[in-house]
């Protein structure tokens, strides 16, 4: 069986790190991540994106940030 390769998510903070950020920082990260996702989609459309698996990872990161923001909203 082939061993799974770990993605190098050094640039992407995990959920613990996201929960430590303030709401304003999360909002800015969310907008940046959405911008990166949009650019990656354009690259994918013109066949310039080498790692198509990055699209899925970016979508998941956007969802993580949105989830943490919702959690903070509910606590307030």
C-alpha positions, 0 to 999 in steps of 0.5 A, a space after each residue: 500500500 502506498 503511504 499518503 503524502 502529507 500536504 505541506 500546510 505551513 502557510 495555512 494555519 490550523 483551527 487552533 491558530 485560527 481560534 486565537 485570532 481576532 475577528 478582524 484578523 479572521 475577516 482579512 484572512 477570509 478575504 485573502 483566502 477567497 481572493 487566492 481561491 478565485 485566482 486559482 480557479 481562473 488558472 485552472 480554467 486556462 490550464 495553468 494550475 499545476 496542483 489541482 488538489 489545491 482548489 479543494 484545500 483552499 475551499 476547506 480553508 475558507 470553510 474553516 475560517 467561516 466556521 471559526 467566525 460563526 463560533 465567535 459570533 455565537 459566543 458574543 
